[in-house]
Amino acid sequence: MIAVFATIRSKKKGVVIKKVGKKGPMALLQHVTGLSRTILEKHLPILFEIGIIEVHGNGNIAVHGRKWSKTNLPSRNNEKLIPINIYKNYVDTKTYCGFVRVHSRIQKQERQIGKKAKRIEVLEACSQNKRLSKGDYRIWKKLYRSGVTLEELKSKYRSKSTLSNLAFHKILKDSDITSYCNESSGRDFKMKLIKLGLIEQNRLFQLVLPGVKDERFIVDESEFLTFGGLFQGSLGIYHELSAEINISNALVGAEKKQVVK
């Protein structure tokens, strides 16, 4: 729905989208935006119900924005304004709308990584009897009272932002139900983001059994893994972890027509 609204709004050149000939609202928007009738019939009723798009008596179509939303949708007043890239292909625009949530998730992970790295730094300094600043002392005191140990933090610490295929599906569909189909859906969504140049993926591996060569063990144990898989390498058996996901610095890969705010 967001992709449909953003596409329609990007086509509004003036105050309204002016009526063309005898075209009704559906045919007019289909003509102006290039969106299919099926897509418009699915999402327009909700946009009309909200009031963010309305048809005037003379057939012109008003597409409201920030000022209207602030007055007429007070419950949305505190929400962030997110720019949406509009592509020639509607599917790409829809993918970008999903990317906004991926971007938010990765930013949250990066903030948590920074916090955990700082906590490890403080506990390591304390274990070495180094003098702590007032800020670091407050961090140590909070961790001490919570019973958090250096070993515990290090065992759970990851220095890179990661998202599994299932996590991509949950972001896209807001679902916690696990299945192979969901992982496949997440993988497809991730590959679309990579193709558009919005994210970059780096595979991560961990040597879990050095010097071991056992193909049967790999087959048997892989069935019990919640993510990734085992494979035989020259130094032993490796476990492939969830891939490192980074936001592309360029944020390009497909030609963008406009940015709608």
Buried (B, 14 or more C-beta within 10 A) or exposed (E): BBBBBBBBBBBBEEEBBBBEEEBEBEBBBBBBBEBEEEBBEEBBEEBEEBEBBBBEEEBBBBBBEEEBBEEEBEEEEEEEEBEBBBBEEBEBBBBBBBBBBBBEBBEEBBEEBEEBEEBBEBBEBBEEEEEBEEEBEEBBEEBEEEEBEBEEBEEEEBEBBBBBBBBBBBBBBEEEEEEEEBBEBBBEBBEBBBEBBBBBBEEBEEEEBEEEEBEEBBEEBEEEEEBBEBEBEEEBBBBBBBBBBBBBEEBEBBEBEBEBE
